[in-house]
Amino acid sequence: MGLVLEAGVRAIQDSGFRKDDIDGVITRGPQLNYSAILADRLGLLPRHYVCDVGLSGSSSASMILNAVAAINAGFCTSVLGMNGSMGGEEGGGGEGGGPDAGHSGWVHDLSAPFGSGGAPIGYSLLARRHMHEYGTTSEQFGAIAVACRKHATLNPNASFRTPITLEDHQNSRMIAEPFRLLDCCPPTIGAGAVIIASTERARDLPNQPVYVLGLGHCNTHSEAQYAPNMTTVAMREAAQRAYEMADLGPRDVDFANVYDCFTYAALVTLEDYGFCKKGEGGSFVEGGRIELGGELPLNTGGGLLSQGHASGFLHITETATQLRGAAGERQVADAKVGIVSGQCGTLGVNACLLLGNEPG
């Protein structure tokens, strides 16, 4: 709670709002009514809108969708969104939590008896299918891990800043075939926060705002065994909706911060977000194309793989930092539009955000 509260305080201070201006709070937490509890701790009075979002790794990006909807519906005028992860504590960190990530019943009854007890196993089934259909290789997964770590070395707020090579990736121990240790995001403790307000209100604030250009959400399944298609999942429709709302396409995006609980999750997101054709994700991530200075810098702060989990919230704050031109050594040149993803349900639930440094 301390980290989440600290993130909330920093977001309020950065925005230039007074505490009394915040009339909505949205979060995801380890107990009921967590948004109301955090509001009390921060001394806020969000009389018109409090909401807890329970969508695991999709919750951070989904908060932005919910906040925009609440503002447009007239429920509130400015919403503080906060989220974090609690490392290895049971139920606290989504993919970073315990074997059942806080669930009960169906995991113990329907999954664990068949050997599926934990996120690496569920995601590995999808990754193996992609390898089978398209010839994707472990080395191509490794290219994502290497790029994320390279970017993390330039981020003073990253948990893992020691550079790694593709050889390091290939020599790391197997977790759930084809995932090696460096294909998996580590459990970390962290939090992030942002404030969503109307464009009219944001124009009067002292710091440069970042604009929500497009939003998309899609649900295709709850777990891998229920997926209608194991290699084309919720990302495609979520991205299409966001592109249509923003009147933009993949070619307009300068960088991507996509949910990378495992390297394969990032790879298939790049495909279904339209940056390459289906099945070409493996070749797309090779040759430095997703590194800073490349065609599409990926997870510029280090991502879940190297910066920290925080249920994907740091993808949002990193995108805002890039669009403000405040990323220092890791700044993407001339960054104007960034895309963000959050996902859960073993790629079955996806939220897509298109953010820009100018109004749409």
N, C-alpha and C positions, 0 to 999 in steps of 0.2 A: 504493500500500500504506500510505503514511503516514496518509492520511485515513481509511482503513478501520480501521487500528489505533487512531487517535485516537477514532473513533466507538465502537469496542469498549471502550476504557478508560472513556470517559464513561458508557457503558451500565452497566458493572460498578459504577462509583462511584455512579451514580444509584440503582441497585437496592438497595444496602446489602449485597449478597453479598460474601464474600471470594472471592479468585480460586480457592481450593481448592474452593469450592462449585460451580463451573461444571464439569459433567461431560459437556457436549455442545457442539459447535461446528458451525454450518452456514453456508455462504456460497456465493457464485458468483464465480468469478475467471478470470483470464486464463491460468491454467496448471493442470495436473493437481494433485490433492491440495492445493488451495489452502486448504481448511479446516484441514488438519493443519499447513500452513506458518504460517498466521496464529496458530494455537494455540501453536506454538513461540515465535513472536515476542512473544506476550503472556504467556508463562510459564504457560500453562494445561496441564492434563493430562487432556484429555477421553478417558479410556480406553474409554468405553463407546459413544460415538457421535460420529462426524464424518461430514459429508455435503456434497458439492458439488452444487448445484442449477443445471442449465444450461438454464433456461427464459427467457432474455432478460428482457423486461419483466415477465413473470409470476413471475420468480424470487423477488422480495422477498416478495410475499404468499404464494407457495407455501412459502417457508421456515417461515412460521407454521404452515401445515398440517402440514408434515413434523415440526416441533418438537412440536406437540401430539400427533401420532401416536406419536412416539418416547417421550414421557413416559407416555402412556397404555399403551404396550406394555411399560413397565418398563425400557426400555433406559437411561434416564438420568432425572435429576430436575430439572435446570435447563440450558437450552440458550441459548447466545449466538448470535444470528443477525446477520450483517453483510453489507452489500452496498454497491456504489458504481458509479460510471461514470467513464470515463476520456476523456471528451470526444471529440475527433476521432480518437483512436488507433484503428487498425484492430482491430475485434473487441472493443473495450473497452466500448462503451456501448450495445449494443442499437440502438435507433433513433438514438442519438447517435453511433454508430460510423461506420466507412467504408462504402462502397457495398454491400459484402456482409456487413457486421456480423460479420466473422470466419468466415463460412461459406466453403466452397469447393465445387467440383464442380458441384452442381446449379444454383447461381446463374449460374455462368459458362456452363454448358451449356444450360440450359433457360429462363432468364429474361433475362439480359443481351442475347442476340442479338435479342430481340423488343422491346428498349427498356425493360425493367423492371429497373432497376439501382439500388435504393435504396428505403428505406421510404416516402418521400413518394409515389412512383408507385403502389406497391401499395395504400396506404391511400386514395389519391385515386380509384382505381377504385370502391371501396366507397362513398365519399362521393358520387361522381357518380351512382351507382345510387340512392342515397337521395334525392338531389335530383330524379332522374327520376321516382321512384315517388310521392314525397310533396310535391314542391314546396319542399323545404328550400332556403334561400338562403344566399349567402355572408355576408350581413349577420347571419344567425342564428349562423353559425360565429363571426363576429366578436364576438358578445355573450359567448361563452365566453372568448375571448382577453382581452376588456376586464375581465371579472369576475376572472379569475385575476390579471391585472396589478394590479387595484385591491386585491386581498388581499395581493399581494406587497409593495405599498408600505407595509403595516403590519407586515411581517416583516423584522426586521433581518438575518435569515440568508438572505434571498432574493438571487439574482444580479441580477435585473432589477427595479428599484424606480421607474423613471420611469413615471408614469401614461401610458396610451394611451387614445385615443378610438376610436369606431367609424370615424370618418373616417380616422384613422391606419391602422387595419386595412385599409380599402378602398384606401388609397393605397400600401400596402406591395407590393413587387414579387411577381409570380407565380412560384411555385416549381414546382408540378405541378398544373395546373388540376383542381379549384377552389382548391387551397391556395395562399394567399399567405404571405409570410414570417411574418406574425404568427399564422398557423394552425399553425405548426410549432414544436416544442420545440427550443431551441438546444442544441448540444453544450456540456455543462458538466462540471466535475470535482467530484465530491462523494461522500459516503458517509453511511450511517446504520447504527445498530445498536440492537437491543433484546434483552432477556433474557426467555425464556419459562420459567415454572415452574408447579408445581401451585398451585391456589388455597390449599391448606393452608400451603405454604411462603411464599407471597406475603403472607399475612395477618400474618406475623411481621416483615416488613421495614419499615424506617423511613418509606419514601415511599409515597404512595397508589398501589396497583396499578390496572391497567386489565385488564378481564376479556374473554376471548375467548368470545363468546356463540354464534357460529355460524360454520361454515366450509363453503365449497362450491368445487368444481372441475369444469371441463368442458372437453373437447377436441372440436372439431368438424372442424377442418382445420388444415393446416400453413401454407398460403399462400392468398392471395385466390382464385387460379385454381381451387382445389379446394373452395371453400366451397359447401356444399349450398344455402345461401340467403345472398345478399350483404347483406341488411339485417337479418336476425335471426341472430345468431351465438352464440358460446359463453357470452355473459354471462347469458342468460336462465336456463339450467339451473343454472349455478353459483350465481346469486342464489337461486333457488328452494330449492336444497339448504341454503344458509346460513339462509334465513328459517325453513325447517322445523326445523332443528336448534335455532334460538334461540326458536322459537315466537313470532316477530315478523313484521311485514310492513313495507312501505315507509312506511306512515303513522307507524310507531314510530321512524323514523330522523330525527335532528335535523340532520345535515349529512353531506355525502358528499365523500370524497377519492378520486377515480377517475382511473385512468390516462389521461393526456392528452398522449400523444406528438404527437397532432394534435387539433385542436378536434373533428373529427367523431368520434373515438374516445370522447371524453367524452359527446357528444350521444347516440350510440347506446347507450352504457352506461346513461345515465339512463332511456332507453326500456326496455331489456331488464331493468333492475333494478326496473322497475315504478313509477317515479315519474310516468310519463305513458304514454299509449297509443302503440303503434307508429305512427310517422309524425308524432307530435305533439311530438317533441323540439325542433324548431325554434321553435315558439311557446312551449314551456315555458321556454326559456332567456332569453326576451326580458323586458323591463320590470323588470329588477332582481330577478327571482324567485330567481336563483342567487347573488345577492350577499349579503354579510353584512346581516342584518336582513330578508332575503327568506324565501320559503317553504322553500327548501332551499339553504343556503350551500354552494357548490361549491369544492373545492380551496382551503381557507381559508388555506393557507400560500403560495399562488401556483402550486402544481402544477408539473409538468414544464415547462409553458409559461413560467413566470416565476420559480419558486424555484430549480429545478435538477433535473437528470435523476436521478442516483443509482439508476437502474433501478427507480424507483418506491418506493424505501424511505422517502423523506421523507413520502410519504402516510401511512405507518404511524406514524412518529414524530410527525407533525402531529396525527394523530387521538388519539394518547395524550396529547399536550399539551393538546388541547381538552378531553378527558374529565377531565383533572386540573384544569381551570379555570385553566391557567397560560399562556394564549395572549395575554395583554395586550390591546392595542388591537383585535386581530382575534378576540377570544374570542366564540364563539357562546353566546348567553344560554341558561342552563339546559340545556346540552348533556349528554345522558345516553347516547345511542346514536349511533355513527357507523358508516358503511359505507365499506369500502376495496376497491379493485379493483386487480389486476395482470393484464396481458395480453400475449400475444405471438402469433406466427404470423399476423400481420395479422388480429387479432380472433378467431383460431381457438382460442386457449387462454386460459382465464380462471380466475383465482382470486379468490374473494370472501370478505371477512372482515366480520363484524359484531362490533364492540367496544363495551363499555359500562363505565360507572364503578361498576356494582354487579353482583354475580354473577347469572347467569341463574336 
